[in-house]
Amino acid sequence: MRVRYSAWTGTREPFPAGVSAQDVIDELSDDLLAGGDVSAALERLARRGLDGRNGLDDLRRRVADARAREMQRMGLDGPAQQLAEALAPILERERAAVAAAPDDAFAQARAGELDDLPDDPFAQLAELRDSQWFDPEAEAAFDRLLERFRRDVAEATFGQLASGLAHMQQQDVERMRELLDELNDLAERHERDEDVADDYADFARRYEAELSAMSADGRPPERLEDLLAELARRMAAMASLLAGMDADQRQQLAQLAADALGDIDLQPQADRLRATLRRQFPQMRWAQPPSGTPQAGPQASSIAGAVDWMDRIAQMEDLERALSQRYPGARLEDVDAGAVEDLLDAEAAEDVRALREMERALEQAGAVRHVRGRLELTPRGIRRLGEASLAQIYRPAQPGLAGNHAATSTGGDSELAGTTRVLQFGDPFRLDVSRTVGNALRRRAAGGARGGKVRLRADDFELAEAERRVRVVTALLLDMSFSMPLRGNWGPAKRVALALEALIASRFPQDELVMIGFSDLARRLQPHDLLIAGWERVYGTNMEHAFALARREFGRHPAAERQVIMITDGEPTAHLEGSRPHFSWPPTPRTLERTMREGRRLRRCGATLNVFLLDHDPGAGLFIERLVRQVGGRLLYPDLRDLGSVVVRDFLSRRGA
């Protein structure tokens, strides 16, 4: 790989702000908690953009606006309009000279020729090329116009590559002919999949002056593919310009262009290169102008200028399509950041690069992985999602705390167990130093070495094992009944669950969080279960089963303190009959009785019950109030917008106590 450095132009930030995985997780959190697919969530984020940056939709609108403004600048008739304006004073001088010599037979014949000229300026130019002029100064002016036209056609066909033809000197034409012959050979060999990299490097060195005009940095294109793509765009734009004209005008201009190139002996090279490029770049517009291109406009233009205009409009149209991402196989890599910078600005190009970095940042951070062609959050990604949820609710939950900052360690190390094992990747770096160094010494002795330095290898390291002693077990009971999403309660409840998991893992690593979801039945939840829709289209709110599962989990930690946090929006409408749920609405006395009995059992096992009752029916509030009175619990009625703040604040205050 070759890297080139040049002076900073001031148009691009040399050290752009990177995109972190946590930034992306923060932006995706709402979408993921709503049960969104990671890939689909990334696509939606790319459309709306990262915080403070343009998204694909914003960029596409900006390109569409720029394209509309460009469309209003000129039209397909621009070259004909300019040619007509250039011919008018020449013809006026010729007519004046003819009129001043009424008795001259040649003047009379010339007057008839001028009167019979067609209206189309390209057709006029074609006829005047072969005619005999009456006025010498008019003839000289026409010759200069014809020379400019030849140069214009060459630049329209070859772009800045034809800059050596500016003064139509013979040595320039000869060099251009040699350049095009060699380029045609390279292009055809490249088409046959031959390796031409070294030959192109030699070609670029010998024709550096001509090729340097093709790029903005004043250097030849790095690769043959780049040079061919630039020429293909140019020739395709010329073909589009011709395709947008009416049949007669198209025929006249095409013939004039061929004659102009033939006059300088470049037509065979141009035809050969055009045929090769059409085969290599079939996706370009070779037979149609960009959609909506106007026929006429306020600004006249040379042919080369019109081709530039057509090329710019085509680039904008292609960029709009790439930014829309609404075609099979669309990828962010299809959006050319260089084209965005050329057509918009450097800041917009950096926004595109930031969008491309999103998935890569998540992968490098280990937050996502590809599973059967789809992106999925890893456990580390789910943990980061919990941290993002915690960050959103932690600030309002803990106002006024100075010095808060993210930390990489969890604190609160476990108690050493007195045993060791081989250190494995991902283990905490808690070394048993004596065993580690001893392993290295024994390995060195077995190899026959004596004295000198002790060198450690990866398999020498031994981890000092520790036992995690749980101090507080928190059972988080999440209502998953159908009413939760209907009232908009399920998303905030999931955010609370992930935030509590992140909070306990970081601040209280010796604690245990048990998540239990309940609808018609209750079940143990893992963090990744919260990333699906979560709620279920079943009937029933089985608090009895949820309490029973929580009590069973508490039994695994007999020495720990125990608390229950239940987030719900209704009263119990189901209980277990054997192993099957029994549902009834309104709730039967048996359902209420069995739920109350299981709540008292929770109390007898030492657990405290904290109920956060969301938007609910009046009947639900009456039962929950009676439940917490009988079991000595607490009932809170948080506003849904403050649910996370209230739960975290309450947890922290009780955990601190």
Secondary structure by P-SEA (a helix, b strand, c coil): cbbbbcccccccccccccccaaaaaaaaaaaaaacccaaaaaaaaaaacccccccaaaaaaaaaaaaaaaaaccccaaaaaaaaaaaaaaaaaaaaaaaaccccaaaaaaaaaaaaccccaaaaaaaaaacccccaaaaaaaaaaaaaaaaaaaaaaccccccccccccaaaaaaaaaaaaaaaaaaaaaaacccaaaaaaaaaaaaaaaaaaacccccccccaaaaaaaaaaaaaaaaaaaaaccaaaaaaaaaaaaaaaaaacaaaaaaaaaaaaaaaccccccccccccccccccbbbcaaaaaaaaaaaaaaaaaaaaaaccccccccccccaaaaaaaccaaaaaaaaaaaaaaaaaaaaccccccccbbbbcaaaaaaaaaaaaaaccccccccccbbbbbccccccccccccccccccccccccaaaaaaaaaaaaaaaacccccbbbbccccbbbbbbbbbbcbbbbbbbbccccccccccaaaaaaaaaaaaaaaacccccbbbbbbbbccbbbbbcccccccccccccccccaaaaaaaaaaaaaacccbbbbbbbbccccccccccccbbbbbccccaaaaaaaaaaaaaaaaabbbbbbbcccccaaaaaaaaaaaaaaccccccccccaaaaaaaaaaaaaaac
